[in-house]
Amino acid sequence: MGLREYVIKRLAFSIVLIFFVIILNFLIFELMPGNPTDFFIRPGMRKEQVDALMHMWQLDRPVWDRFTTMLYNMFSGNFLNTLSFFSQEPISKEIGSRVTNTLLLIGCSTVLSMLIGIMLGVIAAYKRGGKLDSGLVLVALATYSFPTFWMGMLAILIFSIQLKWLPSGFPYPPEWASTFKTSGGLPPPLVDWIVPGTSFAVRIPGSYEIYTRMIHLVLPLGVLTLFQYGGWLLLARASVLETITEDYVVTARAKGIKERTILFRHVLKNASLPLITSAALSFGFMLSGAIITEGVFSYRGLGAWIWDAVQVKDFPVLQAMFFIIGVSVIVANFISDLLYGIIDPRIKYG
């Protein structure tokens, strides 16, 4: 089977898989006990008011009608125009106001943890059995085992409360949300800033906003990177140890090739298939956010939004986010399958 046939086959399989994701996404919320009206019903409310809520959210329609409607909305993209039960805002607007924060936090932490973990993992494998190897593995296991909420609170205590070096949370200063004249509370690179208590507008340069966002990003980014890098180190170390004793490595050393070139150009390349799979899953789940870390640092991202939606049973939000996350993982795995053949020519599509 050639590459073209393989791509067509994988695309067909991915479409079928997306269909099953939609079915599962629907069944999960149908089988959950209770419904979203439980959060809004108050003692003394009349039956007509409850029925009006059910009708407004289309919960009084037959199950099959709701499923076909959701199926159409998911495949057509119309689900992004659905209103949230709780905020009564379109889901696309809610996502747009948070996705930048999540991509900055999760994207940067994923890339940094991958680079640091893989590099240290290769070094640990090269120094296998030595003190450096034991030390790197011990630290990686420790940071990978610590709860993120504990590391987050400890970071706030040390760097924000005691040393007063960094802000304790939020993606930007809290006053920006009310003083910036923008929709969704996300300031553009150049905006008019209204001085609190006055009508005086100040033009703030984009570099100031970038610097401020970076300062607010340091603590949550550091905690997530510290938590994630250990897994990459252990995976890279195990993968490299499987290939570092191969015959081609002995041959390369006999030819006088530098050890750094052997490790990172030959050994790591042939040991990278498990790393590609893990990287694909990490980037696929990027839009799910970091619920615990975002909660600890009051970081306005998609993870905190999902948690809030769970609290109030906001089904449209949860169905939309689960669908987006599921499709992202499917696409990421599809890309990783194609990368296998590019990185390792021994793999044949079939």
ZIDABEL-V212180 format. One record per residue. N is the residue number from 0. RES is the residue in one letter. PHI is phi in whole degrees, -180 to 180 (* if undefined). NEAR is the number of other ideal C-beta (glycine too) atoms within 8 Angstrom. D_LAST is the distance of its C-alpha to the last C-alpha in Angstrom with 2 decimals. Layout:
BEGIN
N&RES&PHI&NEAR&D_LAST / N&RES&PHI&NEAR&D_LAST
END
This chain:
BEGIN
0&M&*&6&4.91 / 1&G&-82&6&7.29 / 2&L&-64&7&8.52 / 3&R&-62&6&10.76 / 4&E&-65&9&8.72 / 5&Y&-65&11&6.69 / 6&V&-63&9&10.33 / 7&I&-62&8&11.83 / 8&K&-63&9&9.84 / 9&R&-68&10&10.74 / 10&L&-64&9&14.19 / 11&A&-62&8&14.84 / 12&F&-64&8&14.05 / 13&S&-66&11&16.29 / 14&I&-64&8&19.03 / 15&V&-63&8&19.15 / 16&L&-65&9&19.34 / 17&I&-63&11&22.14 / 18&F&-61&8&23.93 / 19&F&-68&8&24.01 / 20&V&-62&13&25.26 / 21&I&-64&13&28.06 / 22&I&-61&8&29.00 / 23&L&-63&8&29.21 / 24&N&-61&13&31.08 / 25&F&-74&12&33.58 / 26&L&-66&8&34.08 / 27&I&-56&9&34.79 / 28&F&-82&10&37.78 / 29&E&-71&7&38.94 / 30&L&-87&5&39.22 / 31&M&-66&7&40.94 / 32&P&-69&2&44.67 / 33&G&80&5&47.06 / 34&N&-151&7&46.47 / 35&P&-61&12&47.17 / 36&T&-66&11&50.73 / 37&D&-59&8&51.67 / 38&F&-76&8&51.81 / 39&F&-104&7&54.15 / 40&I&-71&8&56.37 / 41&R&-119&5&59.77 / 42&P&-56&3&62.70 / 43&G&95&3&64.85 / 44&M&-68&7&62.23 / 45&R&-77&5&62.84 / 46&K&-62&5&60.40 / 47&E&-63&6&60.32 / 48&Q&-68&8&59.05 / 49&V&-64&11&56.25 / 50&D&-63&9&55.34 / 51&A&-66&8&55.33 / 52&L&-63&12&52.83 / 53&M&-61&11&50.58 / 54&H&-71&9&50.86 / 55&M&-63&6&50.28 / 56&W&-95&9&47.00 / 57&Q&61&8&46.11 / 58&L&-83&10&46.02 / 59&D&-91&6&48.31 / 60&R&-83&7&45.78 / 61&P&-60&5&43.92 / 62&V&-59&6&40.66 / 63&W&-64&6&38.66 / 64&D&-65&8&40.23 / 65&R&-65&11&39.39 / 66&F&-68&9&35.75 / 67&T&-64&8&35.34 / 68&T&-64&10&37.15 / 69&M&-65&13&34.95 / 70&L&-61&9&31.78 / 71&Y&-65&9&33.15 / 72&N&-64&11&34.30 / 73&M&-68&10&31.02 / 74&F&-74&7&28.91 / 75&S&-91&6&31.74 / 76&G&83&7&32.58 / 77&N&-69&8&36.09 / 78&F&-62&13&35.97 / 79&L&-71&10&36.95 / 80&N&-92&7&40.26 / 81&T&-68&11&41.03 / 82&L&-85&8&44.07 / 83&S&-67&14&44.12 / 84&F&-59&12&46.35 / 85&F&-85&10&48.21 / 86&S&-91&5&48.63 / 87&Q&59&6&48.48 / 88&E&-109&8&46.58 / 89&P&-60&10&43.37 / 90&I&-61&15&40.27 / 91&S&-61&8&39.20 / 92&K&-69&10&42.53 / 93&E&-64&13&42.27 / 94&I&-66&11&38.79 / 95&G&-60&9&39.98 / 96&S&-80&11&42.92 / 97&R&-122&13&40.84 / 98&V&-65&10&37.41 / 99&T&-62&7&38.82 / 100&N&-62&11&40.34 / 101&T&-67&14&37.17 / 102&L&-63&9&34.96 / 103&L&-64&11&37.61 / 104&L&-71&19&37.95 / 105&I&-72&14&34.42 / 106&G&-63&9&32.77 / 107&C&-66&10&35.23 / 108&S&-67&13&35.27 / 109&T&-66&12&31.48 / 110&V&-65&8&31.32 / 111&L&-63&11&34.41 / 112&S&-65&15&33.39 / 113&M&-64&12&30.00 / 114&L&-62&8&31.77 / 115&I&-67&12&34.58 / 116&G&-66&17&32.59 / 117&I&-67&13&29.91 / 118&M&-63&8&32.65 / 119&L&-68&13&34.89 / 120&G&-66&17&32.08 / 121&V&-64&15&31.36 / 122&I&-64&10&35.13 / 123&A&-64&14&35.52 / 124&A&-67&13&32.86 / 125&Y&-67&10&34.62 / 126&K&-97&9&37.96 / 127&R&-55&9&36.68 / 128&G&86&4&39.59 / 129&G&-93&7&42.14 / 130&K&-67&5&44.27 / 131&L&-64&9&42.22 / 132&D&-61&13&39.06 / 133&S&-64&8&41.03 / 134&G&-65&8&42.66 / 135&L&-64&13&39.52 / 136&V&-67&12&37.80 / 137&L&-63&8&41.02 / 138&V&-64&9&41.44 / 139&A&-63&15&37.81 / 140&L&-64&10&38.15 / 141&A&-67&9&41.48 / 142&T&-67&12&40.44 / 143&Y&-74&10&37.24 / 144&S&-96&5&39.49 / 145&F&-66&9&42.28 / 146&P&-65&6&42.30 / 147&T&-66&13&41.76 / 148&F&-68&10&44.88 / 149&W&-70&8&46.97 / 150&M&-64&13&45.75 / 151&G&-65&15&46.35 / 152&M&-65&9&49.88 / 153&L&-66&8&50.66 / 154&A&-64&12&49.58 / 155&I&-65&14&51.77 / 156&L&-61&8&54.66 / 157&I&-78&9&54.57 / 158&F&-88&9&53.59 / 159&S&-106&14&54.95 / 160&I&-84&7&57.90 / 161&Q&-78&7&59.24 / 162&L&-84&6&58.44 / 163&K&58&5&58.17 / 164&W&-87&5&55.67 / 165&L&-132&8&53.00 / 166&P&-68&9&52.97 / 167&S&-82&8&52.09 / 168&G&174&11&49.57 / 169&F&70&11&48.69 / 170&P&-75&11&46.44 / 171&Y&-159&10&49.66 / 172&P&-55&8&53.40 / 173&P&-57&5&54.23 / 174&E&-69&7&56.90 / 175&W&-62&10&54.39 / 176&A&-61&8&53.12 / 177&S&-102&5&56.60 / 178&T&-103&9&57.92 / 179&F&-80&10&55.10 / 180&K&-87&5&55.40 / 181&T&-137&9&51.74 / 182&S&-91&6&49.72 / 183&G&82&7&47.76 / 184&G&76&9&49.57 / 185&L&-111&9&47.25 / 186&P&-73&9&49.35 / 187&P&-76&6&48.13 / 188&P&-57&6&48.68 / 189&L&-127&7&52.22 / 190&V&-142&11&54.19 / 191&D&-89&7&57.76 / 192&W&-105&10&58.62 / 193&I&-88&11&61.61 / 194&V&-63&9&63.86 / 195&P&-54&6&64.36 / 196&G&86&3&67.71 / 197&T&-134&6&68.34 / 198&S&-109&4&67.21 / 199&F&-83&6&66.65 / 200&A&-103&8&63.24 / 201&V&-121&8&61.77 / 202&R&-84&8&58.98 / 203&I&-100&9&56.53 / 204&P&-69&7&54.34 / 205&G&-63&7&50.59 / 206&S&-64&6&50.71 / 207&Y&-67&8&52.86 / 208&E&-64&12&50.40 / 209&I&-61&9&47.48 / 210&Y&-62&8&49.61 / 211&T&-65&10&50.70 / 212&R&-63&11&47.19 / 213&M&-63&8&46.09 / 214&I&-62&9&49.06 / 215&H&-72&12&48.19 / 216&L&-87&12&44.54 / 217&V&-59&9&45.40 / 218&L&-66&16&46.05 / 219&P&-63&16&43.15 / 220&L&-65&12&40.75 / 221&G&-64&9&42.16 / 222&V&-65&13&41.92 / 223&L&-65&15&38.27 / 224&T&-64&12&37.29 / 225&L&-63&9&39.29 / 226&F&-74&13&37.66 / 227&Q&-86&12&34.02 / 228&Y&-64&16&34.05 / 229&G&-61&14&34.55 / 230&G&-64&12&31.18 / 231&W&-67&16&29.47 / 232&L&-61&17&31.74 / 233&L&-65&13&30.93 / 234&L&-68&13&27.15 / 235&A&-65&17&27.33 / 236&R&-62&15&29.72 / 237&A&-65&8&27.62 / 238&S&-67&14&24.47 / 239&V&-69&16&26.58 / 240&L&-62&10&28.37 / 241&E&-75&7&25.20 / 242&T&-114&11&24.63 / 243&I&-73&11&28.21 / 244&T&-102&5&29.10 / 245&E&-68&8&26.27 / 246&D&-64&5&27.50 / 247&Y&-66&7&26.57 / 248&V&-71&13&28.88 / 249&V&-62&8&31.69 / 250&T&-64&8&31.21 / 251&A&-63&11&31.35 / 252&R&-68&10&34.53 / 253&A&-65&6&36.01 / 254&K&-79&6&35.58 / 255&G&86&4&37.65 / 256&I&-69&8&35.11 / 257&K&-60&5&36.46 / 258&E&-63&8&35.44 / 259&R&-64&6&34.61 / 260&T&-65&10&32.21 / 261&I&-63&13&30.51 / 262&L&-68&13&30.22 / 263&F&-92&8&29.03 / 264&R&-98&7&27.17 / 265&H&-106&11&25.48 / 266&V&-65&13&25.60 / 267&L&-64&13&24.99 / 268&K&-63&9&22.07 / 269&N&-78&9&20.21 / 270&A&-100&13&21.47 / 271&S&-88&10&20.57 / 272&L&-61&10&17.28 / 273&P&-63&9&19.40 / 274&L&-68&13&21.79 / 275&I&-64&12&19.34 / 276&T&-61&10&18.48 / 277&S&-66&11&22.25 / 278&A&-64&10&23.12 / 279&A&-61&12&20.89 / 280&L&-66&11&22.63 / 281&S&-63&10&25.97 / 282&F&-72&10&25.76 / 283&G&-65&13&24.43 / 284&F&-89&10&27.51 / 285&M&-60&12&29.81 / 286&L&-74&12&31.47 / 287&S&-75&10&32.45 / 288&G&73&14&35.07 / 289&A&-126&13&36.92 / 290&I&-58&11&39.22 / 291&I&-69&10&41.39 / 292&T&-64&16&41.78 / 293&E&-64&17&42.51 / 294&G&-69&12&45.04 / 295&V&-63&13&46.80 / 296&F&-97&13&47.15 / 297&S&50&9&47.82 / 298&Y&-90&14&44.96 / 299&R&-80&12&44.40 / 300&G&-126&15&40.61 / 301&L&-69&13&38.05 / 302&G&-62&14&38.05 / 303&A&-65&15&41.81 / 304&W&-65&14&41.51 / 305&I&-62&14&39.05 / 306&W&-63&11&41.51 / 307&D&-63&10&44.39 / 308&A&-67&14&42.55 / 309&V&-64&9&41.99 / 310&Q&-61&6&45.71 / 311&V&-107&10&46.84 / 312&K&55&13&44.02 / 313&D&-82&13&43.08 / 314&F&-61&9&40.30 / 315&P&-58&12&39.33 / 316&V&-65&15&38.85 / 317&L&-66&12&36.81 / 318&Q&-65&13&34.60 / 319&A&-65&13&34.03 / 320&M&-68&14&33.26 / 321&F&-64&11&30.96 / 322&F&-66&13&29.01 / 323&I&-62&9&28.85 / 324&I&-65&12&27.80 / 325&G&-61&11&25.07 / 326&V&-65&10&23.63 / 327&S&-62&13&23.98 / 328&V&-67&11&21.99 / 329&I&-62&13&19.13 / 330&V&-65&10&19.15 / 331&A&-63&12&19.47 / 332&N&-67&12&16.45 / 333&F&-61&11&14.39 / 334&I&-65&9&15.90 / 335&S&-64&12&15.35 / 336&D&-63&8&11.54 / 337&L&-70&9&11.85 / 338&L&-70&9&14.46 / 339&Y&-55&11&12.52 / 340&G&-68&11&11.01 / 341&I&-74&5&14.53 / 342&I&-76&9&16.45 / 343&D&-120&9&14.60 / 344&P&-63&4&13.34 / 345&R&-71&4&12.24 / 346&I&-81&7&9.16 / 347&K&-110&5&6.11 / 348&Y&-78&9&3.75 / 349&G&-171&4&0.00
END
